[in-house]
Each structure stands twice: as structure tokens, then as C-alpha cells.
Amino acid sequence: MQTTAVYACEAYDHLGVVSTIESGSGLVIIRGTEDTIPEIREILDNLPFPVEVLDFNETEFPALVKARE
């Protein structure tokens, strides 16, 4: 299922930059712009499987990854 989520995100790569953070758990980061974030959220909310969305800013990112280890 995690691979499916990554492929689904990559299908919409014109909306933001998708990077895999932790392939085993399916953790990815999608960097969108102020204009594209609402559409990204809508897509994620309507995927046929559950997706957990974590909101944070770029300065919090290293701590977020470390906390998940």
C-alpha cells in the first residue's frame, strides 16, 4: 500500500515536489506552493486508502523525522 501512495503522489507531481523520506512506512513529503496546497489536500483526502497528513514548516522537518524513528 505504501508504494501505491507514492505512485499516487507522483501522478500529481505538477502540483508539488514529492520526496520519499521513509520508504518502508510510506512517509513522503510533498512541497507545494500556497496556490497548490488546497488541491494537494483535496487529492490526499480522496485517495481510496487512509492517509495521515502532518503539517509542519521546513524548520521542524528534521525533528519530525527523528521523532518517528
Phi and psi restraints in degrees (range 20) as a CNS / XPLOR table:
assign (resid 1 and name C) (resid 2 and name N)
       (resid 2 and name CA) (resid 2 and name C) 1.0 -61.4 20.0 2
assign (resid 2 and name N) (resid 2 and name CA)
       (resid 2 and name C) (resid 3 and name N) 1.0 -40.5 20.0 2
assign (resid 2 and name C) (resid 3 and name N)
       (resid 3 and name CA) (resid 3 and name C) 1.0 -63.0 20.0 2
assign (resid 3 and name N) (resid 3 and name CA)
       (resid 3 and name C) (resid 4 and name N) 1.0 -38.2 20.0 2
assign (resid 3 and name C) (resid 4 and name N)
       (resid 4 and name CA) (resid 4 and name C) 1.0 -59.9 20.0 2
assign (resid 4 and name N) (resid 4 and name CA)
       (resid 4 and name C) (resid 5 and name N) 1.0 -40.9 20.0 2
assign (resid 4 and name C) (resid 5 and name N)
       (resid 5 and name CA) (resid 5 and name C) 1.0 -63.4 20.0 2
assign (resid 5 and name N) (resid 5 and name CA)
       (resid 5 and name C) (resid 6 and name N) 1.0 -41.8 20.0 2
assign (resid 5 and name C) (resid 6 and name N)
       (resid 6 and name CA) (resid 6 and name C) 1.0 -64.0 20.0 2
assign (resid 6 and name N) (resid 6 and name CA)
       (resid 6 and name C) (resid 7 and name N) 1.0 -45.1 20.0 2
assign (resid 6 and name C) (resid 7 and name N)
       (resid 7 and name CA) (resid 7 and name C) 1.0 -62.7 20.0 2
assign (resid 7 and name N) (resid 7 and name CA)
       (resid 7 and name C) (resid 8 and name N) 1.0 -38.6 20.0 2
assign (resid 7 and name C) (resid 8 and name N)
       (resid 8 and name CA) (resid 8 and name C) 1.0 -62.9 20.0 2
assign (resid 8 and name N) (resid 8 and name CA)
       (resid 8 and name C) (resid 9 and name N) 1.0 -41.7 20.0 2
assign (resid 8 and name C) (resid 9 and name N)
       (resid 9 and name CA) (resid 9 and name C) 1.0 -65.8 20.0 2
assign (resid 9 and name N) (resid 9 and name CA)
       (resid 9 and name C) (resid 10 and name N) 1.0 -41.7 20.0 2
assign (resid 9 and name C) (resid 10 and name N)
       (resid 10 and name CA) (resid 10 and name C) 1.0 -66.2 20.0 2
assign (resid 10 and name N) (resid 10 and name CA)
       (resid 10 and name C) (resid 11 and name N) 1.0 -26.6 20.0 2
assign (resid 10 and name C) (resid 11 and name N)
       (resid 11 and name CA) (resid 11 and name C) 1.0 -65.0 20.0 2
assign (resid 11 and name N) (resid 11 and name CA)
       (resid 11 and name C) (resid 12 and name N) 1.0 -22.5 20.0 2
assign (resid 11 and name C) (resid 12 and name N)
       (resid 12 and name CA) (resid 12 and name C) 1.0 -111.6 20.0 2
assign (resid 12 and name N) (resid 12 and name CA)
       (resid 12 and name C) (resid 13 and name N) 1.0 32.0 20.0 2
assign (resid 12 and name C) (resid 13 and name N)
       (resid 13 and name CA) (resid 13 and name C) 1.0 -66.8 20.0 2
assign (resid 13 and name N) (resid 13 and name CA)
       (resid 13 and name C) (resid 14 and name N) 1.0 -9.7 20.0 2
assign (resid 13 and name C) (resid 14 and name N)
       (resid 14 and name CA) (resid 14 and name C) 1.0 -74.0 20.0 2
assign (resid 14 and name N) (resid 14 and name CA)
       (resid 14 and name C) (resid 15 and name N) 1.0 -12.3 20.0 2
assign (resid 14 and name C) (resid 15 and name N)
       (resid 15 and name CA) (resid 15 and name C) 1.0 -93.0 20.0 2
assign (resid 15 and name N) (resid 15 and name CA)
       (resid 15 and name C) (resid 16 and name N) 1.0 -22.2 20.0 2
assign (resid 15 and name C) (resid 16 and name N)
       (resid 16 and name CA) (resid 16 and name C) 1.0 -172.0 20.0 2
assign (resid 16 and name N) (resid 16 and name CA)
       (resid 16 and name C) (resid 17 and name N) 1.0 174.4 20.0 2
assign (resid 16 and name C) (resid 17 and name N)
       (resid 17 and name CA) (resid 17 and name C) 1.0 -95.9 20.0 2
assign (resid 17 and name N) (resid 17 and name CA)
       (resid 17 and name C) (resid 18 and name N) 1.0 122.4 20.0 2
assign (resid 17 and name C) (resid 18 and name N)
       (resid 18 and name CA) (resid 18 and name C) 1.0 -102.4 20.0 2
assign (resid 18 and name N) (resid 18 and name CA)
       (resid 18 and name C) (resid 19 and name N) 1.0 128.6 20.0 2
assign (resid 18 and name C) (resid 19 and name N)
       (resid 19 and name CA) (resid 19 and name C) 1.0 -131.0 20.0 2
assign (resid 19 and name N) (resid 19 and name CA)
       (resid 19 and name C) (resid 20 and name N) 1.0 135.8 20.0 2
assign (resid 19 and name C) (resid 20 and name N)
       (resid 20 and name CA) (resid 20 and name C) 1.0 -81.4 20.0 2
assign (resid 20 and name N) (resid 20 and name CA)
       (resid 20 and name C) (resid 21 and name N) 1.0 127.9 20.0 2
assign (resid 20 and name C) (resid 21 and name N)
       (resid 21 and name CA) (resid 21 and name C) 1.0 -97.5 20.0 2
assign (resid 21 and name N) (resid 21 and name CA)
       (resid 21 and name C) (resid 22 and name N) 1.0 -46.1 20.0 2
assign (resid 21 and name C) (resid 22 and name N)
       (resid 22 and name CA) (resid 22 and name C) 1.0 -142.6 20.0 2
assign (resid 22 and name N) (resid 22 and name CA)
       (resid 22 and name C) (resid 23 and name N) 1.0 99.2 20.0 2
assign (resid 22 and name C) (resid 23 and name N)
       (resid 23 and name CA) (resid 23 and name C) 1.0 -64.9 20.0 2
assign (resid 23 and name N) (resid 23 and name CA)
       (resid 23 and name C) (resid 24 and name N) 1.0 -34.0 20.0 2
assign (resid 23 and name C) (resid 24 and name N)
       (resid 24 and name CA) (resid 24 and name C) 1.0 -61.9 20.0 2
assign (resid 24 and name N) (resid 24 and name CA)
       (resid 24 and name C) (resid 25 and name N) 1.0 -37.4 20.0 2
assign (resid 24 and name C) (resid 25 and name N)
       (resid 25 and name CA) (resid 25 and name C) 1.0 -98.1 20.0 2
assign (resid 25 and name N) (resid 25 and name CA)
       (resid 25 and name C) (resid 26 and name N) 1.0 -8.7 20.0 2
assign (resid 25 and name C) (resid 26 and name N)
       (resid 26 and name CA) (resid 26 and name C) 1.0 82.6 20.0 2
assign (resid 26 and name N) (resid 26 and name CA)
       (resid 26 and name C) (resid 27 and name N) 1.0 17.0 20.0 2
assign (resid 26 and name C) (resid 27 and name N)
       (resid 27 and name CA) (resid 27 and name C) 1.0 -74.1 20.0 2
assign (resid 27 and name N) (resid 27 and name CA)
       (resid 27 and name C) (resid 28 and name N) 1.0 119.3 20.0 2
assign (resid 27 and name C) (resid 28 and name N)
       (resid 28 and name CA) (resid 28 and name C) 1.0 -127.6 20.0 2
assign (resid 28 and name N) (resid 28 and name CA)
       (resid 28 and name C) (resid 29 and name N) 1.0 160.5 20.0 2
assign (resid 28 and name C) (resid 29 and name N)
       (resid 29 and name CA) (resid 29 and name C) 1.0 -118.4 20.0 2
assign (resid 29 and name N) (resid 29 and name CA)
       (resid 29 and name C) (resid 30 and name N) 1.0 136.5 20.0 2
assign (resid 29 and name C) (resid 30 and name N)
       (resid 30 and name CA) (resid 30 and name C) 1.0 -119.1 20.0 2
assign (resid 30 and name N) (resid 30 and name CA)
       (resid 30 and name C) (resid 31 and name N) 1.0 116.2 20.0 2
assign (resid 30 and name C) (resid 31 and name N)
       (resid 31 and name CA) (resid 31 and name C) 1.0 -97.5 20.0 2
assign (resid 31 and name N) (resid 31 and name CA)
       (resid 31 and name C) (resid 32 and name N) 1.0 108.6 20.0 2
assign (resid 31 and name C) (resid 32 and name N)
       (resid 32 and name CA) (resid 32 and name C) 1.0 -111.8 20.0 2
assign (resid 32 and name N) (resid 32 and name CA)
       (resid 32 and name C) (resid 33 and name N) 1.0 175.5 20.0 2
assign (resid 32 and name C) (resid 33 and name N)
       (resid 33 and name CA) (resid 33 and name C) 1.0 -101.6 20.0 2
assign (resid 33 and name N) (resid 33 and name CA)
       (resid 33 and name C) (resid 34 and name N) 1.0 170.1 20.0 2
assign (resid 33 and name C) (resid 34 and name N)
       (resid 34 and name CA) (resid 34 and name C) 1.0 -54.7 20.0 2
assign (resid 34 and name N) (resid 34 and name CA)
       (resid 34 and name C) (resid 35 and name N) 1.0 -34.6 20.0 2
assign (resid 34 and name C) (resid 35 and name N)
       (resid 35 and name CA) (resid 35 and name C) 1.0 -76.6 20.0 2
assign (resid 35 and name N) (resid 35 and name CA)
       (resid 35 and name C) (resid 36 and name N) 1.0 -30.5 20.0 2
assign (resid 35 and name C) (resid 36 and name N)
       (resid 36 and name CA) (resid 36 and name C) 1.0 -98.2 20.0 2
assign (resid 36 and name N) (resid 36 and name CA)
       (resid 36 and name C) (resid 37 and name N) 1.0 -17.0 20.0 2
assign (resid 36 and name C) (resid 37 and name N)
       (resid 37 and name CA) (resid 37 and name C) 1.0 -58.1 20.0 2
assign (resid 37 and name N) (resid 37 and name CA)
       (resid 37 and name C) (resid 38 and name N) 1.0 -42.3 20.0 2
assign (resid 37 and name C) (resid 38 and name N)
       (resid 38 and name CA) (resid 38 and name C) 1.0 -59.1 20.0 2
assign (resid 38 and name N) (resid 38 and name CA)
       (resid 38 and name C) (resid 39 and name N) 1.0 -39.6 20.0 2
assign (resid 38 and name C) (resid 39 and name N)
       (resid 39 and name CA) (resid 39 and name C) 1.0 -70.0 20.0 2
assign (resid 39 and name N) (resid 39 and name CA)
       (resid 39 and name C) (resid 40 and name N) 1.0 -38.6 20.0 2
assign (resid 39 and name C) (resid 40 and name N)
       (resid 40 and name CA) (resid 40 and name C) 1.0 -60.4 20.0 2
assign (resid 40 and name N) (resid 40 and name CA)
       (resid 40 and name C) (resid 41 and name N) 1.0 -45.4 20.0 2
assign (resid 40 and name C) (resid 41 and name N)
       (resid 41 and name CA) (resid 41 and name C) 1.0 -59.9 20.0 2
assign (resid 41 and name N) (resid 41 and name CA)
       (resid 41 and name C) (resid 42 and name N) 1.0 -42.9 20.0 2
assign (resid 41 and name C) (resid 42 and name N)
       (resid 42 and name CA) (resid 42 and name C) 1.0 -62.1 20.0 2
assign (resid 42 and name N) (resid 42 and name CA)
       (resid 42 and name C) (resid 43 and name N) 1.0 -42.9 20.0 2
assign (resid 42 and name C) (resid 43 and name N)
       (resid 43 and name CA) (resid 43 and name C) 1.0 -62.8 20.0 2
assign (resid 43 and name N) (resid 43 and name CA)
       (resid 43 and name C) (resid 44 and name N) 1.0 -48.2 20.0 2
assign (resid 43 and name C) (resid 44 and name N)
       (resid 44 and name CA) (resid 44 and name C) 1.0 -62.5 20.0 2
assign (resid 44 and name N) (resid 44 and name CA)
       (resid 44 and name C) (resid 45 and name N) 1.0 -38.1 20.0 2
assign (resid 44 and name C) (resid 45 and name N)
       (resid 45 and name CA) (resid 45 and name C) 1.0 -68.9 20.0 2
assign (resid 45 and name N) (resid 45 and name CA)
       (resid 45 and name C) (resid 46 and name N) 1.0 -18.2 20.0 2
assign (resid 45 and name C) (resid 46 and name N)
       (resid 46 and name CA) (resid 46 and name C) 1.0 -112.2 20.0 2
assign (resid 46 and name N) (resid 46 and name CA)
       (resid 46 and name C) (resid 47 and name N) 1.0 12.9 20.0 2
assign (resid 46 and name C) (resid 47 and name N)
       (resid 47 and name CA) (resid 47 and name C) 1.0 -69.5 20.0 2
assign (resid 47 and name N) (resid 47 and name CA)
       (resid 47 and name C) (resid 48 and name N) 1.0 151.8 20.0 2
assign (resid 47 and name C) (resid 48 and name N)
       (resid 48 and name CA) (resid 48 and name C) 1.0 -79.2 20.0 2
assign (resid 48 and name N) (resid 48 and name CA)
       (resid 48 and name C) (resid 49 and name N) 1.0 21.3 20.0 2
assign (resid 48 and name C) (resid 49 and name N)
       (resid 49 and name CA) (resid 49 and name C) 1.0 -149.6 20.0 2
assign (resid 49 and name N) (resid 49 and name CA)
       (resid 49 and name C) (resid 50 and name N) 1.0 157.5 20.0 2
assign (resid 49 and name C) (resid 50 and name N)
       (resid 50 and name CA) (resid 50 and name C) 1.0 -68.9 20.0 2
assign (resid 50 and name N) (resid 50 and name CA)
       (resid 50 and name C) (resid 51 and name N) 1.0 140.7 20.0 2
assign (resid 50 and name C) (resid 51 and name N)
       (resid 51 and name CA) (resid 51 and name C) 1.0 -132.5 20.0 2
assign (resid 51 and name N) (resid 51 and name CA)
       (resid 51 and name C) (resid 52 and name N) 1.0 130.4 20.0 2
assign (resid 51 and name C) (resid 52 and name N)
       (resid 52 and name CA) (resid 52 and name C) 1.0 -96.7 20.0 2
assign (resid 52 and name N) (resid 52 and name CA)
       (resid 52 and name C) (resid 53 and name N) 1.0 123.7 20.0 2
assign (resid 52 and name C) (resid 53 and name N)
       (resid 53 and name CA) (resid 53 and name C) 1.0 -102.4 20.0 2
assign (resid 53 and name N) (resid 53 and name CA)
       (resid 53 and name C) (resid 54 and name N) 1.0 124.1 20.0 2
assign (resid 53 and name C) (resid 54 and name N)
       (resid 54 and name CA) (resid 54 and name C) 1.0 -107.7 20.0 2
assign (resid 54 and name N) (resid 54 and name CA)
       (resid 54 and name C) (resid 55 and name N) 1.0 123.8 20.0 2
assign (resid 54 and name C) (resid 55 and name N)
       (resid 55 and name CA) (resid 55 and name C) 1.0 -97.1 20.0 2
assign (resid 55 and name N) (resid 55 and name CA)
       (resid 55 and name C) (resid 56 and name N) 1.0 131.6 20.0 2
assign (resid 55 and name C) (resid 56 and name N)
       (resid 56 and name CA) (resid 56 and name C) 1.0 -164.0 20.0 2
assign (resid 56 and name N) (resid 56 and name CA)
       (resid 56 and name C) (resid 57 and name N) 1.0 164.7 20.0 2
assign (resid 56 and name C) (resid 57 and name N)
       (resid 57 and name CA) (resid 57 and name C) 1.0 -100.8 20.0 2
assign (resid 57 and name N) (resid 57 and name CA)
       (resid 57 and name C) (resid 58 and name N) 1.0 168.7 20.0 2
assign (resid 57 and name C) (resid 58 and name N)
       (resid 58 and name CA) (resid 58 and name C) 1.0 -59.0 20.0 2
assign (resid 58 and name N) (resid 58 and name CA)
       (resid 58 and name C) (resid 59 and name N) 1.0 -30.3 20.0 2
assign (resid 58 and name C) (resid 59 and name N)
       (resid 59 and name CA) (resid 59 and name C) 1.0 -73.6 20.0 2
assign (resid 59 and name N) (resid 59 and name CA)
       (resid 59 and name C) (resid 60 and name N) 1.0 -22.4 20.0 2
assign (resid 59 and name C) (resid 60 and name N)
       (resid 60 and name CA) (resid 60 and name C) 1.0 -86.8 20.0 2
assign (resid 60 and name N) (resid 60 and name CA)
       (resid 60 and name C) (resid 61 and name N) 1.0 -11.0 20.0 2
assign (resid 60 and name C) (resid 61 and name N)
       (resid 61 and name CA) (resid 61 and name C) 1.0 -58.0 20.0 2
assign (resid 61 and name N) (resid 61 and name CA)
       (resid 61 and name C) (resid 62 and name N) 1.0 -50.2 20.0 2
assign (resid 61 and name C) (resid 62 and name N)
       (resid 62 and name CA) (resid 62 and name C) 1.0 -57.6 20.0 2
assign (resid 62 and name N) (resid 62 and name CA)
       (resid 62 and name C) (resid 63 and name N) 1.0 -39.5 20.0 2
assign (resid 62 and name C) (resid 63 and name N)
       (resid 63 and name CA) (resid 63 and name C) 1.0 -67.2 20.0 2
assign (resid 63 and name N) (resid 63 and name CA)
       (resid 63 and name C) (resid 64 and name N) 1.0 -36.5 20.0 2
assign (resid 63 and name C) (resid 64 and name N)
       (resid 64 and name CA) (resid 64 and name C) 1.0 -62.3 20.0 2
assign (resid 64 and name N) (resid 64 and name CA)
       (resid 64 and name C) (resid 65 and name N) 1.0 -47.4 20.0 2
assign (resid 64 and name C) (resid 65 and name N)
       (resid 65 and name CA) (resid 65 and name C) 1.0 -64.2 20.0 2
assign (resid 65 and name N) (resid 65 and name CA)
       (resid 65 and name C) (resid 66 and name N) 1.0 -43.9 20.0 2
assign (resid 65 and name C) (resid 66 and name N)
       (resid 66 and name CA) (resid 66 and name C) 1.0 -62.2 20.0 2
assign (resid 66 and name N) (resid 66 and name CA)
       (resid 66 and name C) (resid 67 and name N) 1.0 -39.0 20.0 2
assign (resid 66 and name C) (resid 67 and name N)
       (resid 67 and name CA) (resid 67 and name C) 1.0 -65.5 20.0 2
assign (resid 67 and name N) (resid 67 and name CA)
       (resid 67 and name C) (resid 68 and name N) 1.0 -28.0 20.0 2
assign (resid 67 and name C) (resid 68 and name N)
       (resid 68 and name CA) (resid 68 and name C) 1.0 -82.8 20.0 2
assign (resid 68 and name N) (resid 68 and name CA)
       (resid 68 and name C) (resid 69 and name N) 1.0 -11.2 20.0 2
